Amino acid sequence: MINYQSIEEYHDRIKSGQTSCKQAVQSCLFLIEQFKELNAFIEVFAEEAIERALFLDSQEVKGKLHGVVIGIKDNICYKDHKVSAASRILEGFTSLYSATAVERLLAEGAIIIGRQNCDEFGMGSTNENSAYGPTLHPDDHSRVPGGSSGGSAVAVKKGMCMVSLGSDTGGSVRLPADYCGIVGLKPGYGTVSRHGLIAYGSSFDQIGILANNVADVAIVLDVISGPDDFDSTALPAKPTNTQQSDKEEKFRIAYFPEWINHPSIDPEISVQIRKYIEKLEAMGQEVKPVSFDLTEYIVPTYYILTTAEASSNLSRYDGIRYGKSAGETEDLASFYRSNRAHGFGKEVKRRIMLGTFVLSSGYYDAYYTKAQQVRQQLYQQTRLIFNDFDFIIAPNAPTIAPLLGEKNKDPLAMYMGDIFTVFANLTGIPAISLPVFKHSSNLPFGLQVAAGGQNEVSLLRFTHQLMQQ
């Protein structure tokens, strides 16, 4: 067993001969088996990971991720490996290419140890909507780990891998990071190529990073970010200087009183965030309340637009172009209906139907067009805020990790649980969850910090400074 702390410390130990890549992989494989009941992994690449570790042990430490054991969410493609987005409709499908992010990890010496459980097609906040069964919370098996990148968060928390790649369409990296007590970054839209990420909502999706500390997140972001000819939405320049500085800096920080005092929020979460604001002020930071009067429109706008995009993106899974066929039927309509009925889970069907409804001719202007207008207002108001402030701090979720099955009884309650995270996806800004709080139930919850534009550099520097405090 190795006591993993950080990528930098791990590389120092490899160079000094105190550990090896093979030992690191074996340690992760041992913990994957030990915590098998958590259902974090759908498939483990054990033999392949050991073989790559042996190869890397015969080389000098050159790559930024030399020997770093990484898990990938089951909606990120890895050539010649299965990928299913945790859905029956893609059962048995083998990817013909690797996501750009995966290729960049491998080029820097990373070891991919397996694909991790998630909500089907990234649709969910609890990691219960998986064809492979739910992932369990690492500290309390009666609770959910958050979704949709729940398996990725649990694997990092329990040492089954050093870092995970997830995806964040409306909080799917930050929410499980919040519930599990680790760091989770959603980069700004376009910072990381989406090539090879199975689409849910194309104007919202972003590959994110889950890790034990901000420094590891910064290193991985430096590797996977940057322009990509395969993704026209990838930005032409990558973030620079993502290495952290220990020098204390003073920043202007905003918070939304409407969020901290929201009727749905656990009073204990609200109180601890208020105390944290006082702590920031005592540290010399400038922290000011900013009224955000569009709060009530955030969740409806998000779900109108993402379900519309999901309806379009998932139309290709019909059993002919993509997806598993359920067998012969009487006619083409029955064939499609049979394939999708057997292939898609309940939550995915619900969102496809919602999206098809808001895109229908009689309701397009009333819902989809109006939601796009609200999204533009959110974007404009957010830009104005970042003219005066460097960061926004907020909760990630209104509650601690819910009990298994608790949110499934009321889908609307599950959707409202995303109220504080979908804002960053609607506006395209980077946001990170930091593990700084502990609830009286002894479960962790985090602090969300967001920055303007593609300002990941300052965001990582500031949050590193906070974690050092």
N, C-alpha and C positions, 0 to 999 in steps of 0.2 A: 504493500500500500504506500502511495506517496501522499504527502500532505500538501496539496496544491494551494498556492496563495495567489499567484499572478503569473502572467506570461514572462515578465522580466525575471522574476525570481526563479521560475522553472528553467529558463534558458541558462541562468547562472549555475544552477545545479547540474545541468547537463554538461556544461563546459568544464566544471570542476570534477566531473565523474561521479557525483553523488547519486545521480539517477540516470535513466535512459528513456528513450521514446518507448521501447518495448515495455518497460516497467510501468510507464504511464498508461499505456493501452491496457495492460493486464489489470491494473488497478481499476480502471473504468469498467472493464468487462466484469470484474468481480462484483462491483457495486450495482451494475445493471442486473445481474443475476440475484443479488441480495435483495434489491428493491423491485423485483419483478412484478409484485402485486400492485404497484403503483401504475402500471400499464403506460409508462412514458414512451417506450419504443414500440414501433410496429415491426421493425426489422433491424437486426444488428449485423453489421458487416465484420464479424469477428476475425475470420481468417485473413481477409483482405487488409484489415487494420493492423494486424500483427506483422504481416508481410511488409507493409509500407513502413512500419516502425523500424523493422530490422534494416531496411534500406536506408532510412534516415540516420540510423545509428552509425552507419558506415561512412556517413558524410559529415563535413564540418557544419556547424550551425551558421547558416547564411540567411535563409528566409526569415521574414518577420514572424512567421507562424510555424517555424520549424518544430515538428513533433507535437504541436498543439492539437489536442483531441477535440473535434467539433462534431456536434450533431446537427442535422438539418430537418426542418419541418417537412412533413410529407406532402407539401405542395410546391416544393423546390426541386427542380429536375437535376438528376445526376446520371450521366450517360451510362447505359448498360445496367442500370439499377431500376427497380420498380418504383413507381410513384403513383399514388392513388387519390391524393387530397382527402384521404380517410373516407372514401366513397365506394360503394359497391359498383357503381357504374364504371369505374376505372380499375376494378379488381384484375390483377394479373398484367396490367400494362407496364411495359418497360420503356424507359425514356431513350430516345434516339440521340439526345444531346444533353450537355450540362448547362445549367444556368450560368450566366456570366459571373455572378458572385461566387459560385462553386469553383469555376475555373480559376478565379483569382486566388481563392483560398489554397487550392492545390499547388498553384504556381509558387506560393510562398511557404510551402512545406507542411501544410495542415494535413491532419489525418481525419478523414470522415468516418465516423464509427457507426452511423446508422441513421434511419429515418424515424422521425418522432411523431407521436400521436397528436391529433388536432381535431377541432370541430370540422365537420365535412365542408369542404371548399372554403374554409375559414369563416363559416357562418355560425357564430355563437360566441358567448361570453363565458362559458363554463367548462368547455371541453367534454361535454356529455353527448354532443351531436356527432359522434364518430361511429362509423361502421364497425370499428374494432373495440367498441366499448369505451366507457369513460376513463379518463386519467384521474387519479386520486390526489388530494392535497398531500404534500410531503410531511406535514406536521400533524394533520388530523384527517384520517382516512374517511371520515364521515362527511367531509366537505370537498368542494371542487377546487381546482388549482387556478381557475380563471382560463379564459380562452380568447382567441382560438388556439394560441400557441402554448397550450397548457403542458403538453409533453416536453416541449423545449425548455420551459421554465423549471419543471420538476427535475429534469435531468441535470441541469446546472446546479440546482439547490442541493441535490443529494450526491454530487460528485461523479455522476455517470458520464459526464463529459466536462471539459473545461469551459467551453463556450457553445452557444447554440445560435443558429440562424432561425428566425421566425419570420412571420409577415404581419403587418399591421395595417388593416383597412379602416378600423375605427377604434383601435385600442388593443388589438390582439397580441401585442408584445408588452405594452405597459400594464395592462390589467393582470395577466399572470405574474409579471414581475412584482406588482403591488401585493398580490395575495400570497406569493411564495417568499417574499423578502429578499429579492435580488435586484440587480440593475437591468433595466430594459430600455433601449433606445429605438425610437422611430425617427429615422432621418427625415429631412425635408424632402418633399416630393421631387423626384428626379436626381437626388444625390446618389442613389444606388440603382443600377440598371434593373428593370423588371423582367429582362429576357430570361426565360426559364422558370418564372414564377407563374403557376397556374392561376389564371385571372378570376377574381371575384368582382371587384369594382375597379375598372382600369384607371379611373382618375383619382382613386383613393389609395390603391394598393401600394405598399412599400415594404421591401425586405428590411427587417430590423435585427437587432443584436441583443442577446441575453447573456449576461456574464456576472461574475462575482464582484467586480469593481469597475469604476469608470475608466481606469487606465487600460484595461483589457478591451473595453468597448472602443476606445480611441484607436488602438492598434488595428483591430479588425475593421473598423470603418475606413481607416486609411488604406487598407488592402482592397476592400470590395467596392469602394466608391469610384466615381469618375465616369467620363463619357464612354459610350458604347454604340457602335454602328448598328447593333441589332435592336436598339431601343431609341426611338426618335424623341421620347420624353426625357431621356437621360441628359443631364446638364453638360455643357461643353467643358466645364472645369470642375475639378474635384476639390473638396475642402483641403486646406493646407495647414501645417503646423498643429496637428491634432494631439501632439504630445503635451502632457500636462505640465503646468508650472506650479511650484509650491509658493510662489510669491502671492501674498494676499492682495486682492484688488477690490475696489469699491464699485458697486453697480447700482443702477436704478431698477427697482423691482416693483411690479404691479401685482395686485390680486383682486379678484372679483368678489365683493361681499355677497352677491346673489348666489354664488356657488358655495361659499363657506357656511352660509346661513340657509342653504336650500332645505325645503321641508323633508326631502328624502334622505338627508345625510344623517348618519349615526352621530349623536351629540358628542361622543367621545372623540371621533375623528375631527369634528369641527373645533373642539376645545384644543386638541393637540396642535392643530395647524395654526390656530391663533397664538398659542404659546411659542410656536416656532417663528412666527412673524416677529414677536417681541424679541426673540433671541437674535434674529437677523439684525434688528434695529440696534440691539446692544453691541453687536459686532461692528457697527458703523455703517451698515448698508442702508440705503434709502428705500423704504418700503411704503407704498401708497395704495389706498383703495381706488379702484376704477370701476365705475358702474358699467355693467354690460347688459343693456336692455334687450338683447336678442337671445338671451339664454333659453327662453321657452320655445324658440323656433329651431334650436340646434338639432334635437333628436328627430323631429318630423322631417326636416330637410334632409338629414343624413339618410334616413331609411327610405324616403322616396327616391333619392338619387341612386343609392347603392343597389336597391332592389331592381330598379330600372336597368342598371348596367349588368346586374347578375342575370336578369332575364335574357338580355342580349348575348352575354358571354357564354351562358350555359346552354344556349340553343343548339350548339354544335354537338352536344352529347346526346345523340339520337340512336346509337347502335349501328350506324352506317359510317358516318364520318369519324366519329370518336365514340367510345363507350362500349360497354358489354351488351351483346344482344341477348334478349330473353327467349328467342326462338321464333319460329314461323307463326304468323297470324293470318287472319282472313284478308286484311287490306293494309295499306301503308299507314293510315291513321291509327289503326289498332296496334300496328307494329311499334310505332313511336310511343303510343300510350303505354304499352306493355313494358317496353324498355325503360322508360322513365319512372314508371310506377315501381318497378323492382329495383332500379338503380339508385334513385335519389331517396334520401331520408326525409323525414317529416319537416324539419326546419328549412331545408333547401327547397322543398316543394312550396312551402308557405311563401318564401321570399321570391321565388320565380313567379308565383301567381300574383303577388303584390306588385312586382315590377311590370308584369304584363298588363295589369289593370291600369297603372298610372301612365303607361305608354299608349293605351288604347285611344282611338280617335275621339271619343266623347269626353275624355278626361285629361288628355295630354296637356292642354293649356292650363287647366285648373290645378293640376298637381305638378307635373314635371317642369313645365316652364316657370311656374311660380317658385318652385324649389331652387331652380337655377338662379333666379333673381335674388332670392334670400341668400344663397351661397355667395353671390357677388357682394352683397351688403356685408356679410360676415368678413369677407376678405378685405374689403375697404376699411371697415372699422378696426380690424386687427392691425392693418398697416399704420393707421393713425396712432394706435396704442404704442406700437414699436418705434414711432417717431420720438416718443417721450421716455420710453423705458427700454431697458436691455432684456428683461426677462419677465415672464408671468409665472407665478407659483400657484398651484391649485391642488386639490385632491385628485386622485386617479379614479376612485369609485366612491359611491355614497355609503358603502358598507364594507365590512371585512368579508372574507370568503364565505359564500352561502353554503348551506347544506346541500348534499346531493339531492337532486329532484325538486328543490325548493323553487327554482325559477321556471322549471318546465311546466308548472301548473298555470303560470300566467306569463305568456310570451311578452305582453306589453311591459310587465315589470322587468323582464330580462332586458328589453330594449332600452328602458329608462336607466338601467344600470350603466349604460355607455355615455351618460350625459356629459361627463367631464373629459372624456378621451376623444370623442368623435370630432370635437372642435379643431384639433390639430390636423386631422385628415381633411376636413372641409376646407381649411385655409392653406394647407400644404406646408405648414411650418414644422420644424423639428421639435420633438418633445421627449423627455426622459423620465423614467420612474426611479426614484432613489429609495432604498430601504432604510428609513430613518425612524420609524415609529413602531411601537408595540402596543397592542390593544390589551385591555384588562382580561380578555379571554386568552391571552398569551399568544395570539396570532399576530403576525406582522401586517403592517400596511405602509404604503409609501407616500412620498411627496412627488408631485408632478411639476417639472420645470420645463417651460417652453421658451423658445427664442424666435426671433423674426427671420423671415426669408430662409436662406440656406446657411444660417449662422451657427452651424454645428461646432465650429472651433471655439467660439466664446462660450457656448453652452457647456461643452465638455470641460473647459477650463474652470468655469464657475462651479459646476457640480462636483468636480474633483476637489476643489477648495472646500466646498460644503462638507464633503465626506471626510476630509482631513480634520475638520473641526469636531 
